[in-house]
Amino acid sequence: MKDLETRYLERLSDLYPTIAAAFTEIINLQAILNLPKGTELVEESFMMCWKVM
């Protein structure tokens, strides 16, 4: 188990060599998660159309 954890951490350090790089990736992933789903966008547009009428 220790070997697997070490390999995992080494791989992460290859992908994100600095703390700034890791934080940037975390911020980007959080932004992606906060994007509206396709159905939410369609539903919101539909509701806005009904309010106009």
N, CA, C and O of each residue as an XYZ file, in Angstrom:
212
protein
N       0.821     -1.194      0.000
C       0.000      0.000      0.000
C       0.863      1.255      0.000
O       0.542      2.233     -0.675
N       1.927      1.229      0.736
C       2.831      2.373      0.819
C       3.427      2.676     -0.547
O       3.574      3.838     -0.925
N       3.768      1.623     -1.286
C       4.351      1.798     -2.616
C       3.356      2.470     -3.565
O       3.728      3.348     -4.343
N       2.109      2.059     -3.495
C       1.070      2.640     -4.337
C       0.872      4.118     -4.000
O       0.734      4.946     -4.901
N       0.859      4.444     -2.735
C       0.696      5.828     -2.299
C       1.874      6.681     -2.772
O       1.685      7.815     -3.212
N       3.060      6.146     -2.684
C       4.257      6.856     -3.130
C       4.198      7.112     -4.630
O       4.511      8.211     -5.087
N       3.800      6.108     -5.392
C       3.685      6.279     -6.844
C       2.636      7.322     -7.185
O       2.830      8.130     -8.093
N       1.533      7.306     -6.464
C       0.461      8.276     -6.684
C       0.962      9.700     -6.421
O       0.741     10.602     -7.229
N       1.625      9.887     -5.305
C       2.135     11.211     -4.963
C       3.223     11.676     -5.936
O       3.303     12.861     -6.259
N       4.046     10.755     -6.396
C       5.064     11.115     -7.391
C       4.420     11.537     -8.708
O       4.877     12.481     -9.352
N       3.386     10.856     -9.096
C       2.664     11.215    -10.333
C       2.023     12.596    -10.194
O       2.083     13.409    -11.117
N       1.413     12.856     -9.045
C       0.832     14.179     -8.813
C       1.900     15.271     -8.860
O       1.656     16.359     -9.380
N       3.068     14.982     -8.322
C       4.139     15.983     -8.344
C       4.660     16.210     -9.758
O       5.160     17.291    -10.067
N       4.546     15.197    -10.622
C       4.910     15.386    -12.027
C       3.886     16.272    -12.735
O       4.247     17.140    -13.530
N       2.612     16.044    -12.439
C       1.545     16.822    -13.081
C       1.497     18.254    -12.572
O       1.250     19.181    -13.344
N       1.731     18.441    -11.274
C       1.628     19.747    -10.642
C       2.904     20.002     -9.840
O       2.948     19.746     -8.636
N       3.937     20.504    -10.508
C       5.242     20.628     -9.867
C       5.326     21.716     -8.781
O       6.228     21.688     -7.944
N       4.393     22.663     -8.798
C       4.414     23.716     -7.777
C       3.057     23.786     -7.081
O       2.056     23.266     -7.574
N       3.054     24.434     -5.937
C       1.798     24.622     -5.211
C       0.849     25.467     -6.051
O      -0.357     25.218     -6.075
N       1.392     26.464     -6.738
C       0.564     27.326     -7.592
C      -0.111     26.527     -8.701
O      -1.270     26.779     -9.028
N       0.598     25.576     -9.275
C       0.021     24.741    -10.338
C      -1.112     23.873     -9.781
O      -2.137     23.689    -10.437
N      -0.925     23.351     -8.592
C      -1.971     22.525     -7.969
C      -3.194     23.372     -7.654
O      -4.321     22.951     -7.916
N      -2.988     24.562     -7.094
C      -4.112     25.447     -6.785
C      -4.848     25.876     -8.043
O      -6.077     25.952     -8.050
N      -4.110     26.155     -9.101
C      -4.736     26.546    -10.366
C      -5.637     25.442    -10.883
O      -6.748     25.710    -11.339
N      -5.171     24.209    -10.816
C      -5.984     23.073    -11.266
C      -7.226     22.904    -10.404
O      -8.309     22.632    -10.921
N      -7.079     23.062     -9.107
C      -8.233     22.946     -8.201
C      -9.264     24.024     -8.527
O     -10.461     23.739     -8.575
N      -8.817     25.246     -8.749
C      -9.732     26.343     -9.082
C     -10.432     26.069    -10.402
O     -11.637     26.292    -10.517
N      -9.701     25.592    -11.398
C     -10.306     25.268    -12.695
C     -11.350     24.167    -12.569
O     -12.422     24.258    -13.168
N     -11.053     23.139    -11.804
C     -12.014     22.041    -11.625
C     -13.258     22.505    -10.877
O     -14.369     22.083    -11.198
N     -13.078     23.373     -9.878
C     -14.238     23.897     -9.155
C     -15.102     24.749    -10.079
O     -16.330     24.700    -10.000
N     -14.466     25.530    -10.956
C     -15.216     26.353    -11.899
C     -16.024     25.470    -12.847
O     -17.177     25.780    -13.148
N     -15.441     24.389    -13.311
C     -16.142     23.471    -14.211
C     -17.350     22.853    -13.500
O     -18.422     22.720    -14.089
N     -17.169     22.480    -12.242
C     -18.273     21.876    -11.489
C     -19.422     22.859    -11.264
O     -20.570     22.445    -11.105
N     -19.118     24.153    -11.251
C     -20.144     25.165    -11.014
C     -20.844     25.628    -12.281
O     -21.768     26.438    -12.206
N     -20.428     25.135    -13.448
C     -21.113     25.490    -14.688
C     -22.511     24.874    -14.684
O     -22.710     23.786    -14.143
N     -23.478     25.567    -15.288
C     -24.824     24.986    -15.321
C     -24.866     23.755    -16.216
O     -24.167     23.678    -17.226
N     -25.685     22.811    -15.832
C     -25.890     21.636    -16.678
C     -26.725     22.068    -17.875
O     -27.438     23.069    -17.797
N     -26.653     21.350    -18.957
C     -27.399     21.700    -20.159
C     -28.886     21.811    -19.906
O     -29.540     22.706    -20.441
N     -29.430     20.918    -19.099
C     -30.866     20.950    -18.828
C     -31.235     22.168    -17.985
O     -32.325     22.717    -18.144
N     -30.352     22.595    -17.099
C     -30.635     23.771    -16.278
C     -30.711     25.019    -17.148
O     -31.568     25.877    -16.939
N     -29.820     25.116    -18.117
C     -29.794     26.278    -18.995
C     -31.056     26.328    -19.845
O     -31.650     27.395    -20.001
N     -31.472     25.199    -20.394
C     -32.680     25.140    -21.207
C     -33.904     25.465    -20.350
O     -34.785     26.214    -20.770
N     -33.947     24.907    -19.175
C     -35.071     25.133    -18.267
C     -35.160     26.610    -17.885
O     -36.254     27.172    -17.845
N     -34.033     27.233    -17.608
C     -34.013     28.641    -17.242
C     -34.489     29.509    -18.407
O     -35.250     30.455    -18.202
N     -34.049     29.197    -19.618
C     -34.473     29.953    -20.793
C     -35.976     29.797    -21.010
O     -36.662     30.763    -21.343
N     -36.480     28.593    -20.823
C     -37.897     28.327    -20.989
C     -38.714     29.151    -20.000
O     -39.730     29.743    -20.366
N     -38.270     29.184    -18.751
C     -38.983     29.933    -17.719
C     -38.943     31.436    -18.015
O     -39.919     32.142    -17.761
N     -37.834     31.922    -18.544
C     -37.731     33.343    -18.873
C     -38.699     33.701    -20.008
O     -39.287     34.783    -20.004
N     -38.862     32.806    -20.964
C     -39.797     33.041    -22.065
C     -41.218     33.154    -21.539
O     -41.977     34.008    -21.998
N     -41.593     32.303    -20.579
C     -42.955     32.342    -20.040
C     -43.195     33.608    -19.237
O     -44.320     34.106    -19.208
N     -42.175     34.142    -18.587
C     -42.318     35.368    -17.811
C     -42.560     36.568    -18.733
O     -43.274     37.502    -18.368
N     -41.963     36.539    -19.928
C     -42.103     37.630    -20.884
C     -43.520     37.698    -21.412
O     -44.039     38.790    -21.644
N     -44.153     36.559    -21.604
C     -45.500     36.512    -22.195
C     -46.554     37.003    -21.277
O     -47.730     37.019    -21.641
